[in-house]
Amino acid sequence: MSEIIRNDTKVLVVEDDKSLRELLQMELSRTGYKVTATATGEEGLAVYREEIFNVVLLDVRMPGMDGVETLKQMRMESAIPEVIMFTGHGTIETAVECIKHGAYDYLTKPIKLDELEMLIDKACDKNRLRLENINLKLEINRFGNHRIIGKSQQITKVLETVQRWGATDEHVLVTGESGTGKELIARAVHDASRRSNKPFVTVNCGRFDANTAESELFGHMQGAFTGANKMRAGLFELADTGTLFMDEVSEMPLDVQVKLLRILETSTFRRMGGNHDIRVNVRFVFASNKILVDCVNRGEFREDLYHRINLLLIPVPPLRQRPDDIVPLAWYFIQQCNENDSRSWEITDESIASLRAYEWPGNVRELRNTIRRACILANEPIITPDLFPFAPQKAVYSPAAGVPRSEGSAFTAVPLWVVERDHIRKVLELVEQNKSQAAKLLEIDRKTLYSKLERYELEDVP
């Protein structure tokens, strides 16, 4: 394990032998671990309850509460740290009992330091993978690839702010309409921070109610309420040393807002049913699609909490205010939808014009879904406007002098994506079957026109 990772690894030593305890603390600290040492099971359990460790080194035989009972009590408090047992009087029965109660491994004294360090590193890897798996389950419905696509001045300014705020350790508030990509911005803040290799945990406060919020955020002890059959770690605990992204924070119940404010002030929380405060090191990124000042004025959001989180603000502009990002985003979503398709996809000029003209009330999320839908409906690898769900605007066409037309007649040519066979026939008649002219009139390219002619069986129209 690298020294950088060891510097972030917290080890708790519970050993009654003073000389061994001091030796372990000195040697493990020298190799880079953050070590806390206690002399009894009671002291170790008290420290264990107040701080989140990665690995615990626990002696089996100690005066008072022995190692096996301490292990049981620790596992009732939290199942996250890995526990390594050691003793000078090892038996197979004792080892089996310790493993049964959740110990990671078992060593007999005298302890070899190089062997112990190797075992601690393996335990840390398991601990890290466990947390990553938990976080992956929490993120299963999240936007898959965390890339921010765009070239507009507006999004460039946002990314500059992300880099500036990400380098600090202060909490960040991301605001913007629904679908603008606030979660991607939050992820970018995390990636720009010194916590980038630590957990990034997300939670949507909009799905909370008064009964579930505390259990989700703070965790609970076994028996804390009906149905609490075992201890559960909360999101604050899972995000320790990393970043917790709290989306739609305006939807959080008021009574939970009070407890969130306390965590922001003290960096401690208490599980439901627990009687000990737990200290965490978490950087918060909040997001809201509502104007929080208005929520405060309506009594829906605490004013003191608003002033606490409104320190570093990142406003994300809606897609309609950054039209230069629409085409790059569209191409990105086309590539995502067809990553296993060997064909070369195209998007017609009139499709691009249509995408840029649309207001996008659902922002980037709506654009993504529109492109996905178009890729599914397309019979060939071409994105044409008739594949879009929104209604187009009509365009009035004035034919050139060389194009024949009846005296006094006026012809309104709407784009091909809102018409069917009879409109195409009228356009062809107007330009005397000149397909190049017809394609220009219909605001499509020739390849798309030929595809439409085949679809509507108009190839041989006289």
Secondary structure, 3 states (H helix, E strand, C coil): CCHHHHHCCEEEEECCCHHHHHHHHHHHHHCCCEEEEECCHHHHHHHHHHECCCEEEEECCCCCCCHHHHHHHHHHHCCCCEEEEEECCCCHHHHHHHHHCCCCEEEECCCCHHHHHHHHHHHHHHHHHHHHHHHHHHCCCCCCCCCCCCCCHHHHHHHHHHHHHHCCCCCEEEECCCCCCHHHHHHHHHHCCCCCCCCEEEEEHHHCCCCCHHHHHHEECCCCCCCCCCCEECHHHHCCCCEEEEECHHHCCHHHHHHHHHHHHHCEECCECCCCCEECCCEEEEEECCCHHHHHHCCCCCHHHHHHHCCEEEECCCHHHCHHHHHHHHHHHHHHHCCCCCCCCEECHHHHHHHHHCCCCCHHHHHHHHHHHHHHHCCCCEECHHHCCCCCCCCCCCCCCCCCCCCCCCCCCCCHHHCCHHHHHHHHHHCCCCHHHHHHHCCCCHHHHHHHHHHCCCCCCC
